[in-house]
Amino acid sequence: MQIVYWILVFLGAYCAMEFMAWFTHKYIMHGFLWSLHKDHHNKDHDNWFERNDAFFIFYAIVSITFVLLWKYEGFWAGLPIGLGILAYGISYFFVHDIFIHQRFKLFRNANNWYAKGVRRAHKIHHKHLGKKDSECFGMLFVPFKYFKK
């Protein structure tokens, strides 16, 4: 039975990260930390790294903290929470940075309905180069209006 709880907590953490990605993007990245995020919308450098990558570091620290709470404080849910955050981060990196922004030249020919919808939604978001008026959403739960045949 404990494995069922572990799996449920892992999946809960993974899904909660979709909300956190949306919330962080809308209210923090396009809010008071726009100075870190703006180079993602408006390339003002020639470097492969962006200031926006600092958000990955933040969530990595949160994930590691939960794993350490499990290891050193006996907080059993710390491991599945930490791994759920890590799994979401890996998923986000593949979908957002590799698939959509092509930071590595992989998955260039993916053309199914989901791939097209995610790309379309992200283009709508990046249509606005400024801090305001940019529609924000998560990575996995993109509004259905973007999935056209």
C-alpha positions in Angstrom: 0.0 0.0 0.0 2.9 2.3 0.7 4.0 2.2 -3.0 0.5 3.4 -4.0 0.9 6.4 -1.7 4.4 7.0 -3.1 3.0 6.9 -6.7 0.1 9.2 -5.8 2.4 11.7 -4.2 4.8 11.6 -7.1 2.0 12.1 -9.6 0.5 14.9 -7.4 3.8 16.7 -7.3 4.2 16.3 -11.1 0.8 17.8 -11.7 1.2 20.5 -9.1 4.3 21.6 -11.0 2.1 22.4 -14.0 0.2 24.8 -11.9 3.4 26.2 -10.5 4.8 26.6 -14.0 1.8 28.6 -15.0 1.7 30.7 -11.8 5.4 31.4 -11.8 5.3 32.3 -15.5 2.3 34.6 -15.2 3.0 36.4 -11.9 6.7 36.1 -11.3 8.4 35.8 -14.8 6.1 38.3 -16.3 6.0 40.2 -13.0 8.7 41.3 -10.6 11.4 39.0 -12.1 10.8 40.1 -15.7 14.5 41.2 -15.7 15.5 37.5 -15.7 12.8 36.3 -18.1 12.8 39.0 -20.8 15.8 37.6 -22.6 13.7 34.5 -23.3 11.3 36.7 -25.3 13.7 39.2 -26.7 17.2 37.8 -27.4 19.6 40.5 -26.4 22.7 38.3 -26.3 24.6 35.7 -28.3 25.1 33.3 -25.4 23.4 29.8 -25.5 22.5 30.4 -21.8 19.7 32.8 -20.9 19.1 34.7 -17.6 15.8 32.9 -17.8 17.6 29.6 -17.0 17.9 30.8 -13.4 14.3 29.5 -12.9 15.5 26.0 -13.6 18.1 26.4 -10.8 15.4 27.5 -8.4 13.2 24.5 -9.0 16.2 22.2 -8.9 17.0 23.5 -5.4 13.4 22.9 -4.3 13.5 19.4 -5.7 16.9 18.7 -3.9 15.5 20.1 -0.7 12.6 17.6 -0.7 15.0 14.7 -1.3 17.2 15.9 1.5 14.2 16.1 3.8 13.5 12.5 3.0 17.1 11.4 3.5 18.0 13.3 6.6 14.7 14.1 8.4 12.7 11.0 7.6 10.0 12.8 5.7 8.8 9.9 3.6 6.9 12.1 1.1 10.1 14.1 0.4 11.4 11.6 -2.1 8.3 11.3 -4.3 7.8 15.0 -4.2 11.4 15.8 -5.1 11.3 13.2 -7.9 8.0 14.5 -9.1 9.4 18.0 -9.4 12.5 16.6 -11.1 10.4 14.6 -13.6 8.4 17.7 -14.4 11.6 19.7 -14.9 12.9 17.1 -17.3 9.6 17.0 -19.2 9.5 20.8 -19.3 13.1 20.9 -20.6 12.3 18.4 -23.4 9.0 20.1 -24.5 9.9 23.7 -24.0 13.7 24.0 -24.6 14.4 21.1 -26.9 11.1 20.6 -28.8 9.7 24.2 -29.1 12.8 26.4 -28.9 15.2 23.9 -30.5 18.1 24.6 -28.1 19.2 21.2 -29.2 18.3 20.2 -32.8 16.0 17.3 -31.9 12.3 16.4 -32.7 12.3 18.9 -35.5 9.9 16.8 -37.7 7.3 16.0 -35.0 4.0 17.0 -36.7 1.2 15.2 -34.8 -1.8 17.2 -33.5 -0.3 17.6 -30.0 3.0 18.9 -31.3 1.3 21.4 -33.6 -1.0 22.6 -30.8 1.9 23.1 -28.3 3.9 25.0 -30.9 0.9 27.1 -31.9 0.2 28.0 -28.3 3.8 28.9 -27.6 3.9 31.1 -30.7 0.9 33.0 -29.4 2.7 33.5 -26.1 5.8 34.8 -27.8 3.9 37.1 -30.1 4.1 39.7 -27.3 7.7 40.7 -26.6 7.0 42.7 -23.6 6.1 42.1 -20.0 2.3 42.6 -20.4 -0.4 41.2 -22.6 1.3 37.8 -22.9 -1.1 34.8 -22.5 0.5 32.3 -20.1 -0.3 28.7 -19.7 1.4 25.5 -18.6 3.3 23.0 -20.7 1.0 19.9 -20.7 -2.4 21.4 -20.2 -2.5 23.8 -23.2 -6.0 25.1 -23.9 -7.8 23.0 -26.5 -8.4 26.0 -28.8 -4.8 25.6 -30.0 -5.3 21.9 -31.1 -6.8 22.3 -34.6 -6.6 19.7 -37.4 
